[in-house]
Every structure is written in structure tokens, then in C-alpha cells.
Amino acid sequence: MPAHALTDIELQTIAQKAAEAKAKAYCPNSNFRVGACLITTDGQYISGANIENASYPVGTCAERVAFGTAIVSGHRSFKAIAVATDIKPGASPCGMCRQFMREFSPPGFPVYMYDKDGEYKVVTIGELLPDSFGPEDLQ
Ligand code: THU
């Protein structure tokens, strides 16, 4: 059980907003749409989607767009993230995103992975990235 379980309404809302964000994905290269939505500890929702580029490695994942948007909006504390894709089972965040999210997440931070039918699996960032290196390791 994740450390920060969401209420039913919060879960419905991040799922809905992640699906809405997925519709805004810019993915002409892969046609693989990803939407993400964060909920802050004070109950605000911040979305992101993958943004690809003609120079392929420059593309950015939905999770990093959501976190980057939240951070530059002044948020630093988050309850959970939802990630929505068009596959089944839902996609698990890539390695780069796991490390990126780790910067702003306690080990129990829940990552809800929604599939094409709106069903989800939830895991914690600690499960996705065990024995990780984080900001507290920088003395
Ligand atoms: N992608 C994400 O945005 N998040 C994930 O968790 C997995 C992959 C994106 C990157 C790229 O735009 C497309 O999906 C295909 O890899």
C-alpha cells in the first residue's frame, strides 16, 4: 500500500486529467501517446504529455513535462502521479523518468499506471527505483 493513498475523488480526478493530457501529446514520431497528471500535497493538479522532436533524442516524456511544469510553478511536494497510455497493461515509466521523479518523491510515492481501458496498476517510486541516489546523498 503506497504511503499516500488518494481519496476516490482524487484518484478519479488524476485519472481523468492524465487521460485529457494524453489527448494533447505531441508524438508524430512514435504515435505513442502518454499523458501524466500530478497531484500536489495541497491538492492541485498539474498535467503533462510527451513532446517529441524531429531530432529524436530531444523528445521528452510526459512524466518529466508534468514534474517540470509543477516545479517551475513553485510546487515542491506531491502526493501521486498518474500516467495514461493506449496500451494494456499500462506503461511503466522509463528509467530516466524514474530518476527524475525520485528527486521530488519519497520512496512511498505512488505511480498510478493507467491502461487503454482506464484500469490501473499502482507501484511506488521505491519499487520502480530501489537503492536509488537522491538529493539527500549530496552532502
Ligand atoms: N514515453 C513517456 O512519455 N512516458 C513513459 O512512461 C514511456 C514513454 C514517451 C516517450 C516517447 O515520446 C514515446 O512515449 C515512445 O517512447
Backbone and ligand atoms as CSV (ligand in chain L), in Angstrom:
chain,resi,resn,atom,element,x,y,z
A,1,MET,N,N,0.861,-1.203,0.000
A,1,MET,CA,C,0.000,0.000,0.000
A,1,MET,C,C,0.890,1.245,0.000
A,2,PRO,N,N,0.690,2.146,-0.966
A,2,PRO,CA,C,1.513,3.357,-1.004
A,2,PRO,C,C,1.334,4.207,0.248
A,3,ALA,N,N,2.346,5.008,0.544
A,3,ALA,CA,C,2.309,5.847,1.741
A,3,ALA,C,C,1.205,6.897,1.675
A,4,HIS,N,N,0.914,7.389,0.475
A,4,HIS,CA,C,-0.029,8.494,0.345
A,4,HIS,C,C,-1.225,8.056,-0.487
A,5,ALA,N,N,-2.053,7.198,0.052
A,5,ALA,CA,C,-3.221,6.757,-0.697
A,5,ALA,C,C,-4.121,7.950,-0.974
A,6,LEU,N,N,-4.711,7.961,-2.152
A,6,LEU,CA,C,-5.582,9.070,-2.547
A,6,LEU,C,C,-7.019,8.745,-2.207
A,7,THR,N,N,-7.835,9.786,-2.070
A,7,THR,CA,C,-9.271,9.571,-1.929
A,7,THR,C,C,-9.827,9.125,-3.284
A,8,ASP,N,N,-11.033,8.590,-3.263
A,8,ASP,CA,C,-11.662,8.146,-4.518
A,8,ASP,C,C,-11.772,9.307,-5.504
A,9,ILE,N,N,-12.135,10.485,-4.984
A,9,ILE,CA,C,-12.301,11.654,-5.872
A,9,ILE,C,C,-10.949,12.066,-6.464
A,10,GLU,N,N,-9.926,12.080,-5.624
A,10,GLU,CA,C,-8.594,12.450,-6.135
A,10,GLU,C,C,-8.131,11.465,-7.200
A,11,LEU,N,N,-8.386,10.191,-6.959
A,11,LEU,CA,C,-7.968,9.169,-7.925
A,11,LEU,C,C,-8.730,9.328,-9.236
A,12,GLN,N,N,-10.031,9.541,-9.136
A,12,GLN,CA,C,-10.823,9.776,-10.359
A,12,GLN,C,C,-10.311,10.993,-11.104
A,13,THR,N,N,-9.951,12.034,-10.359
A,13,THR,CA,C,-9.543,13.293,-10.990
A,13,THR,C,C,-8.188,13.162,-11.667
A,14,ILE,N,N,-7.208,12.554,-10.990
A,14,ILE,CA,C,-5.903,12.436,-11.683
A,14,ILE,C,C,-6.009,11.498,-12.880
A,15,ALA,N,N,-6.857,10.481,-12.799
A,15,ALA,CA,C,-7.041,9.576,-13.948
A,15,ALA,C,C,-7.641,10.334,-15.124
A,16,GLN,N,N,-8.653,11.120,-14.831
A,16,GLN,CA,C,-9.315,11.911,-15.880
A,16,GLN,C,C,-8.344,12.913,-16.507
A,17,LYS,N,N,-7.601,13.594,-15.646
A,17,LYS,CA,C,-6.687,14.631,-16.156
A,17,LYS,C,C,-5.498,14.014,-16.911
A,18,ALA,N,N,-5.043,12.863,-16.486
A,18,ALA,CA,C,-3.971,12.187,-17.235
A,18,ALA,C,C,-4.489,11.769,-18.611
A,19,ALA,N,N,-5.725,11.307,-18.681
A,19,ALA,CA,C,-6.314,10.928,-19.977
A,19,ALA,C,C,-6.489,12.163,-20.861
A,20,GLU,N,N,-6.910,13.267,-20.282
A,20,GLU,CA,C,-7.049,14.513,-21.053
A,20,GLU,C,C,-5.693,14.984,-21.569
A,21,ALA,N,N,-4.676,14.863,-20.728
A,21,ALA,CA,C,-3.322,15.271,-21.139
A,21,ALA,C,C,-2.826,14.380,-22.275
A,22,LYS,N,N,-3.161,13.106,-22.206
A,22,LYS,CA,C,-2.747,12.168,-23.266
A,22,LYS,C,C,-3.254,12.643,-24.625
A,23,ALA,N,N,-4.438,13.209,-24.649
A,23,ALA,CA,C,-5.020,13.705,-25.907
A,23,ALA,C,C,-4.218,14.881,-26.467
A,24,LYS,N,N,-3.381,15.492,-25.634
A,24,LYS,CA,C,-2.583,16.640,-26.081
A,24,LYS,C,C,-1.141,16.248,-26.398
A,25,ALA,N,N,-0.825,14.957,-26.339
A,25,ALA,CA,C,0.543,14.509,-26.626
A,25,ALA,C,C,0.967,14.957,-28.019
A,26,TYR,N,N,2.237,15.324,-28.137
A,26,TYR,CA,C,2.821,15.646,-29.449
A,26,TYR,C,C,3.803,14.517,-29.764
A,27,CYS,N,N,3.347,13.558,-30.538
A,27,CYS,CA,C,4.159,12.350,-30.752
A,27,CYS,C,C,4.093,11.891,-32.202
A,28,PRO,N,N,4.502,12.783,-33.142
A,28,PRO,CA,C,4.427,12.417,-34.554
A,28,PRO,C,C,5.393,11.297,-34.934
A,29,ASN,N,N,6.420,11.062,-34.122
A,29,ASN,CA,C,7.413,10.038,-34.479
A,29,ASN,C,C,6.973,8.647,-34.048
A,30,SER,N,N,6.498,8.532,-32.834
A,30,SER,CA,C,6.130,7.209,-32.311
A,30,SER,C,C,4.626,6.936,-32.391
A,31,ASN,N,N,3.833,7.987,-32.456
A,31,ASN,CA,C,2.376,7.843,-32.311
A,31,ASN,C,C,2.011,7.130,-31.015
A,32,PHE,N,N,2.866,7.229,-30.021
A,32,PHE,CA,C,2.623,6.612,-28.714
A,32,PHE,C,C,2.287,7.738,-27.739
A,33,ARG,N,N,0.999,7.869,-27.464
A,33,ARG,CA,C,0.547,8.989,-26.629
A,33,ARG,C,C,0.697,8.656,-25.146
A,34,VAL,N,N,1.220,9.613,-24.415
A,34,VAL,CA,C,1.326,9.464,-22.957
A,34,VAL,C,C,0.847,10.759,-22.303
A,35,GLY,N,N,-0.008,10.609,-21.323
A,35,GLY,CA,C,-0.440,11.748,-20.507
A,35,GLY,C,C,-0.083,11.481,-19.065
A,36,ALA,N,N,0.199,12.540,-18.337
A,36,ALA,CA,C,0.516,12.386,-16.913
A,36,ALA,C,C,-0.190,13.477,-16.137
A,37,CYS,N,N,-0.516,13.171,-14.895
A,37,CYS,CA,C,-1.061,14.205,-14.007
A,37,CYS,C,C,-0.544,13.978,-12.594
A,38,LEU,N,N,-0.017,15.055,-12.032
A,38,LEU,CA,C,0.457,15.067,-10.645
A,38,LEU,C,C,-0.601,15.677,-9.752
A,39,ILE,N,N,-0.666,15.217,-8.518
A,39,ILE,CA,C,-1.438,15.947,-7.500
A,39,ILE,C,C,-0.459,16.400,-6.421
A,40,THR,N,N,-0.515,17.681,-6.102
A,40,THR,CA,C,0.372,18.235,-5.073
A,40,THR,C,C,-0.208,17.923,-3.692
A,41,THR,N,N,0.614,18.082,-2.673
A,41,THR,CA,C,0.117,17.794,-1.326
A,41,THR,C,C,-0.985,18.767,-0.911
A,42,ASP,N,N,-1.038,19.928,-1.563
A,42,ASP,CA,C,-2.151,20.844,-1.251
A,42,ASP,C,C,-3.298,20.708,-2.268
A,43,GLY,N,N,-3.309,19.612,-3.005
A,43,GLY,CA,C,-4.498,19.270,-3.790
A,43,GLY,C,C,-4.621,19.920,-5.157
A,44,GLN,N,N,-3.497,20.402,-5.699
A,44,GLN,CA,C,-3.562,20.960,-7.056
A,44,GLN,C,C,-3.111,19.911,-8.075
A,45,TYR,N,N,-3.639,20.043,-9.269
A,45,TYR,CA,C,-3.343,19.063,-10.320
A,45,TYR,C,C,-2.513,19.733,-11.417
A,46,ILE,N,N,-1.436,19.068,-11.827
A,46,ILE,CA,C,-0.565,19.590,-12.890
A,46,ILE,C,C,-0.325,18.468,-13.899
A,47,SER,N,N,-0.606,18.775,-15.162
A,47,SER,CA,C,-0.552,17.748,-16.200
A,47,SER,C,C,0.662,17.904,-17.101
A,48,GLY,N,N,0.947,16.845,-17.838
A,48,GLY,CA,C,1.994,16.863,-18.854
A,48,GLY,C,C,1.705,15.793,-19.886
A,49,ALA,N,N,2.339,15.907,-21.033
A,49,ALA,CA,C,2.232,14.890,-22.071
A,49,ALA,C,C,3.584,14.762,-22.745
A,50,ASN,N,N,3.801,13.664,-23.451
A,50,ASN,CA,C,5.086,13.539,-24.144
A,50,ASN,C,C,5.154,14.513,-25.314
A,51,ILE,N,N,6.347,15.060,-25.513
A,51,ILE,CA,C,6.598,16.048,-26.563
A,51,ILE,C,C,7.808,15.566,-27.349
A,52,GLU,N,N,7.557,15.082,-28.547
A,52,GLU,CA,C,8.651,14.533,-29.360
A,52,GLU,C,C,9.276,15.618,-30.228
A,53,ASN,N,N,10.320,15.214,-30.945
A,53,ASN,CA,C,11.113,16.180,-31.699
A,53,ASN,C,C,11.668,15.505,-32.950
A,54,ALA,N,N,11.845,16.292,-34.016
A,54,ALA,CA,C,12.422,15.756,-35.251
A,54,ALA,C,C,13.816,15.195,-34.990
A,55,SER,N,N,14.517,15.758,-34.030
A,55,SER,CA,C,15.777,15.177,-33.548
A,55,SER,C,C,15.400,14.265,-32.384
A,56,TYR,N,N,15.216,12.988,-32.674
A,56,TYR,CA,C,14.519,12.069,-31.766
A,56,TYR,C,C,14.922,12.110,-30.290
A,57,PRO,N,N,16.237,12.142,-29.960
A,57,PRO,CA,C,16.594,12.079,-28.534
A,57,PRO,C,C,16.162,13.309,-27.741
A,58,VAL,N,N,15.781,14.349,-28.434
A,58,VAL,CA,C,15.380,15.589,-27.752
A,58,VAL,C,C,13.974,15.461,-27.143
A,59,GLY,N,N,13.204,14.510,-27.590
A,59,GLY,CA,C,11.839,14.337,-27.084
A,59,GLY,C,C,11.815,14.128,-25.581
A,60,THR,N,N,10.713,14.526,-24.978
A,60,THR,CA,C,10.575,14.465,-23.520
A,60,THR,C,C,9.335,13.666,-23.147
A,61,CYS,N,N,9.462,12.882,-22.090
A,61,CYS,CA,C,8.342,12.061,-21.615
A,61,CYS,C,C,7.322,12.898,-20.842
A,62,ALA,N,N,6.113,12.363,-20.792
A,62,ALA,CA,C,5.008,13.036,-20.109
A,62,ALA,C,C,5.310,13.301,-18.629
A,63,GLU,N,N,5.957,12.343,-17.989
A,63,GLU,CA,C,6.205,12.476,-16.547
A,63,GLU,C,C,7.124,13.672,-16.272
A,64,ARG,N,N,8.166,13.820,-17.116
A,64,ARG,CA,C,9.101,14.927,-16.879
A,64,ARG,C,C,8.472,16.262,-17.241
A,65,VAL,N,N,7.591,16.274,-18.231
A,65,VAL,CA,C,6.879,17.520,-18.553
A,65,VAL,C,C,5.987,17.917,-17.370
A,66,ALA,N,N,5.283,16.961,-16.789
A,66,ALA,CA,C,4.406,17.272,-15.649
A,66,ALA,C,C,5.228,17.776,-14.458
A,67,PHE,N,N,6.295,17.058,-14.118
A,67,PHE,CA,C,7.110,17.484,-12.974
A,67,PHE,C,C,7.779,18.833,-13.246
A,68,GLY,N,N,8.297,19.008,-14.461
A,68,GLY,CA,C,8.956,20.279,-14.774
A,68,GLY,C,C,7.987,21.445,-14.678
A,69,THR,N,N,6.785,21.255,-15.199
A,69,THR,CA,C,5.765,22.302,-15.128
A,69,THR,C,C,5.428,22.621,-13.671
A,70,ALA,N,N,5.294,21.565,-12.872
A,70,ALA,CA,C,4.958,21.772,-11.455
A,70,ALA,C,C,6.080,22.505,-10.719
A,71,ILE,N,N,7.312,22.110,-10.995
A,71,ILE,CA,C,8.434,22.716,-10.269
A,71,ILE,C,C,8.554,24.197,-10.614
A,72,VAL,N,N,8.429,24.540,-11.897
A,72,VAL,CA,C,8.565,25.961,-12.248
A,72,VAL,C,C,7.336,26.770,-11.842
A,73,SER,N,N,6.255,26.084,-11.460
A,73,SER,CA,C,5.097,26.786,-10.894
A,73,SER,C,C,5.241,26.953,-9.387
A,74,GLY,N,N,6.347,26.449,-8.832
A,74,GLY,CA,C,6.614,26.653,-7.413
A,74,GLY,C,C,6.264,25.484,-6.517
A,75,HIS,N,N,5.746,24.402,-7.079
A,75,HIS,CA,C,5.381,23.247,-6.248
A,75,HIS,C,C,6.611,22.409,-5.932
A,76,ARG,N,N,6.632,21.856,-4.724
A,76,ARG,CA,C,7.768,21.020,-4.327
A,76,ARG,C,C,7.339,19.721,-3.655
A,77,SER,N,N,6.058,19.575,-3.384
A,77,SER,CA,C,5.604,18.428,-2.602
A,77,SER,C,C,4.390,17.800,-3.286
A,78,PHE,N,N,4.479,16.496,-3.515
A,78,PHE,CA,C,3.481,15.822,-4.345
A,78,PHE,C,C,2.945,14.563,-3.667
A,79,LYS,N,N,1.668,14.274,-3.952
A,79,LYS,CA,C,1.046,13.086,-3.358
A,79,LYS,C,C,1.111,11.864,-4.258
A,80,ALA,N,N,1.030,12.087,-5.579
A,80,ALA,CA,C,0.989,10.938,-6.509
A,80,ALA,C,C,1.078,11.453,-7.931
A,81,ILE,N,N,1.373,10.525,-8.849
A,81,ILE,CA,C,1.291,10.833,-10.279
A,81,ILE,C,C,0.503,9.716,-10.961
A,82,ALA,N,N,-0.283,10.102,-11.961
A,82,ALA,CA,C,-0.964,9.135,-12.827
A,82,ALA,C,C,-0.377,9.264,-14.219
A,83,VAL,N,N,-0.187,8.126,-14.869
A,83,VAL,CA,C,0.351,8.079,-16.234
A,83,VAL,C,C,-0.633,7.264,-17.076
A,84,ALA,N,N,-1.064,7.847,-18.199
A,84,ALA,CA,C,-2.072,7.177,-19.036
A,84,ALA,C,C,-1.515,6.917,-20.425
A,85,THR,N,N,-1.711,5.694,-20.909
A,85,THR,CA,C,-1.278,5.324,-22.266
A,85,THR,C,C,-2.409,4.564,-22.959
A,86,ASP,N,N,-2.155,4.188,-24.216
A,86,ASP,CA,C,-3.171,3.493,-25.016
A,86,ASP,C,C,-2.895,1.997,-25.110
A,87,ILE,N,N,-2.060,1.478,-24.203
A,87,ILE,CA,C,-1.717,0.058,-24.261
A,87,ILE,C,C,-2.291,-0.666,-23.049
A,88,LYS,N,N,-2.150,-1.961,-23.033
A,88,LYS,CA,C,-2.601,-2.779,-21.910
A,88,LYS,C,C,-1.612,-3.914,-21.692
A,89,PRO,N,N,-1.044,-4.054,-20.507
A,89,PRO,CA,C,-1.187,-3.183,-19.336
A,89,PRO,C,C,-0.562,-1.807,-19.584
A,90,GLY,N,N,-0.856,-0.876,-18.705
A,90,GLY,CA,C,-0.353,0.484,-18.848
A,90,GLY,C,C,1.172,0.529,-18.809
A,91,ALA,N,N,1.731,1.592,-19.389
A,91,ALA,CA,C,3.194,1.702,-19.483
A,91,ALA,C,C,3.802,2.069,-18.129
A,92,SER,N,N,4.958,1.517,-17.888
A,92,SER,CA,C,5.727,1.826,-16.696
A,92,SER,C,C,6.767,2.890,-17.057
A,93,PRO,N,N,6.972,3.887,-16.200
A,93,PRO,CA,C,7.878,4.991,-16.540
A,93,PRO,C,C,9.290,4.522,-16.911
A,94,CYS,N,N,9.898,5.217,-17.857
A,94,CYS,CA,C,11.253,4.862,-18.303
A,94,CYS,C,C,12.269,5.172,-17.197
A,95,GLY,N,N,13.465,4.670,-17.378
A,95,GLY,CA,C,14.496,4.832,-16.359
A,95,GLY,C,C,14.836,6.280,-16.071
A,96,MET,N,N,14.906,7.085,-17.131
A,96,MET,CA,C,15.229,8.497,-16.924
A,96,MET,C,C,14.140,9.178,-16.093
A,97,CYS,N,N,12.894,8.872,-16.392
A,97,CYS,CA,C,11.789,9.478,-15.627
A,97,CYS,C,C,11.780,8.998,-14.181
A,98,ARG,N,N,12.133,7.750,-13.957
A,98,ARG,CA,C,12.180,7.250,-12.571
A,98,ARG,C,C,13.158,8.089,-11.744
A,99,GLN,N,N,14.335,8.335,-12.308
A,99,GLN,CA,C,15.315,9.138,-11.581
A,99,GLN,C,C,14.843,10.584,-11.443
A,100,PHE,N,N,14.233,11.095,-12.477
A,100,PHE,CA,C,13.735,12.481,-12.438
A,100,PHE,C,C,12.679,12.632,-11.335
A,101,MET,N,N,11.751,11.681,-11.282
A,101,MET,CA,C,10.676,11.740,-10.274
A,101,MET,C,C,11.223,11.542,-8.869
A,102,ARG,N,N,12.249,10.706,-8.766
A,102,ARG,CA,C,12.869,10.393,-7.476
A,102,ARG,C,C,13.350,11.652,-6.761
A,103,GLU,N,N,13.790,12.633,-7.547
A,103,GLU,CA,C,14.284,13.889,-6.981
A,103,GLU,C,C,13.240,14.552,-6.082
A,104,PHE,N,N,11.974,14.374,-6.428
A,104,PHE,CA,C,10.891,15.112,-5.757
A,104,PHE,C,C,9.933,14.187,-5.009
A,105,SER,N,N,10.313,12.933,-4.818
A,105,SER,CA,C,9.368,11.951,-4.283
A,105,SER,C,C,9.975,11.144,-3.147
A,106,PRO,N,N,9.216,10.916,-2.095
A,106,PRO,CA,C,9.662,9.968,-1.081
A,106,PRO,C,C,9.503,8.539,-1.618
A,107,PRO,N,N,10.164,7.558,-0.980
A,107,PRO,CA,C,10.106,6.182,-1.515
A,107,PRO,C,C,8.687,5.648,-1.683
A,108,GLY,N,N,7.758,6.097,-0.841
A,108,GLY,CA,C,6.384,5.587,-0.920
A,108,GLY,C,C,5.498,6.301,-1.925
A,109,PHE,N,N,6.060,7.196,-2.693
A,109,PHE,CA,C,5.285,7.980,-3.662
A,109,PHE,C,C,4.627,7.052,-4.694
A,110,PRO,N,N,3.286,7.126,-4.831
A,110,PRO,CA,C,2.610,6.195,-5.733
A,110,PRO,C,C,2.588,6.662,-7.183
A,111,VAL,N,N,2.829,5.721,-8.070
A,111,VAL,CA,C,2.765,5.950,-9.515
A,111,VAL,C,C,1.627,5.071,-10.039
A,112,TYR,N,N,0.542,5.722,-10.473
A,112,TYR,CA,C,-0.624,5.002,-10.993
A,112,TYR,C,C,-0.480,4.889,-12.506
A,113,MET,N,N,-0.470,3.677,-13.010
A,113,MET,CA,C,-0.277,3.440,-14.446
A,113,MET,C,C,-1.599,2.987,-15.052
A,114,TYR,N,N,-2.186,3.869,-15.854
A,114,TYR,CA,C,-3.497,3.582,-16.457
A,114,TYR,C,C,-3.337,2.992,-17.844
A,115,ASP,N,N,-4.134,1.961,-18.115
A,115,ASP,CA,C,-4.080,1.338,-19.441
A,115,ASP,C,C,-5.169,1.918,-20.347
A,116,LYS,N,N,-5.292,1.362,-21.537
A,116,LYS,CA,C,-6.211,1.911,-22.543
A,116,LYS,C,C,-7.677,1.811,-22.115
A,117,ASP,N,N,-7.973,0.924,-21.167
A,117,ASP,CA,C,-9.349,0.772,-20.696
A,117,ASP,C,C,-9.621,1.538,-19.411
A,118,GLY,N,N,-8.644,2.297,-18.963
A,118,GLY,CA,C,-8.837,3.066,-17.730
A,118,GLY,C,C,-8.602,2.247,-16.473
A,119,GLU,N,N,-8.065,1.027,-16.638
A,119,GLU,CA,C,-7.701,0.235,-15.455
A,119,GLU,C,C,-6.261,0.572,-15.067
A,120,TYR,N,N,-5.952,0.429,-13.784
A,120,TYR,CA,C,-4.621,0.844,-13.360
A,120,TYR,C,C,-3.925,-0.191,-12.493
A,121,LYS,N,N,-2.609,-0.028,-12.483
A,121,LYS,CA,C,-1.749,-0.722,-11.525
A,121,LYS,C,C,-1.020,0.394,-10.786
A,122,VAL,N,N,-0.820,0.245,-9.495
A,122,VAL,CA,C,-0.079,1.266,-8.750
A,122,VAL,C,C,1.161,0.644,-8.113
A,123,VAL,N,N,2.273,1.333,-8.265
A,123,VAL,CA,C,3.533,0.935,-7.627
A,123,VAL,C,C,4.154,2.198,-7.025
A,124,THR,N,N,5.102,2.012,-6.138
A,124,THR,CA,C,5.763,3.183,-5.547
A,124,THR,C,C,7.056,3.469,-6.303
A,125,ILE,N,N,7.528,4.706,-6.149
A,125,ILE,CA,C,8.797,5.061,-6.788
A,125,ILE,C,C,9.931,4.220,-6.188
A,126,GLY,N,N,9.798,3.858,-4.924
A,126,GLY,CA,C,10.814,3.000,-4.297
A,126,GLY,C,C,10.869,1.619,-4.931
A,127,GLU,N,N,9.710,1.137,-5.389
A,127,GLU,CA,C,9.696,-0.157,-6.086
A,127,GLU,C,C,10.268,-0.020,-7.500
A,128,LEU,N,N,9.959,1.117,-8.138
A,128,LEU,CA,C,10.445,1.324,-9.505
A,128,LEU,C,C,11.938,1.596,-9.547
A,129,LEU,N,N,12.452,2.195,-8.470
A,129,LEU,CA,C,13.865,2.594,-8.462
A,129,LEU,C,C,14.469,2.301,-7.081
A,130,PRO,N,N,14.722,1.017,-6.795
A,130,PRO,CA,C,15.276,0.667,-5.475
A,130,PRO,C,C,16.734,1.112,-5.356
A,131,ASP,N,N,17.179,1.274,-4.120
A,131,ASP,CA,C,18.584,1.647,-3.844
A,131,ASP,C,C,19.012,2.856,-4.663
A,132,SER,N,N,18.165,3.860,-4.681
A,132,SER,CA,C,18.395,4.990,-5.583
A,132,SER,C,C,19.306,6.044,-4.972
A,133,PHE,N,N,19.782,6.890,-5.835
A,133,PHE,CA,C,20.571,8.061,-5.451
A,133,PHE,C,C,19.651,9.270,-5.498
A,134,GLY,N,N,19.659,10.059,-4.426
A,134,GLY,CA,C,18.765,11.201,-4.395
A,134,GLY,C,C,19.425,12.444,-3.838
A,135,PRO,N,N,18.683,13.539,-3.762
A,135,PRO,CA,C,19.279,14.814,-3.351
A,135,PRO,C,C,19.886,14.775,-1.959
A,136,GLU,N,N,19.361,13.924,-1.076
A,136,GLU,CA,C,19.904,13.861,0.284
A,136,GLU,C,C,21.301,13.215,0.314
A,137,ASP,N,N,21.671,12.568,-0.802
A,137,ASP,CA,C,23.007,11.962,-0.884
A,137,ASP,C,C,24.093,12.980,-1.246
A,138,LEU,N,N,23.683,14.164,-1.683
A,138,LEU,CA,C,24.649,15.212,-1.983
A,138,LEU,C,C,24.978,15.943,-0.689
A,139,GLN,N,N,26.122,15.668,-0.145
A,139,GLN,CA,C,26.459,16.237,1.185
A,139,GLN,C,C,26.829,17.699,1.043
L,1,THU,N1,N,7.017,7.934,-23.002
L,1,THU,C1,C,6.518,8.694,-21.992
L,1,THU,O1,O,6.169,9.859,-22.184
L,1,THU,N2,N,6.412,8.140,-20.761
L,1,THU,C2,C,6.653,6.835,-20.475
L,1,THU,O2,O,6.471,6.418,-19.333
L,1,THU,C3,C,7.121,5.921,-21.539
L,1,THU,C4,C,7.487,6.576,-22.829
L,1,THU,C5,C,7.067,8.516,-24.340
L,1,THU,C6,C,8.412,8.848,-24.901
L,1,THU,C7,C,8.130,8.828,-26.391
L,1,THU,O3,O,7.586,10.086,-26.776
L,1,THU,C8,C,7.053,7.790,-26.546
L,1,THU,O4,O,6.483,7.621,-25.266
L,1,THU,C9,C,7.563,6.457,-27.076
L,1,THU,O5,O,8.633,6.009,-26.324
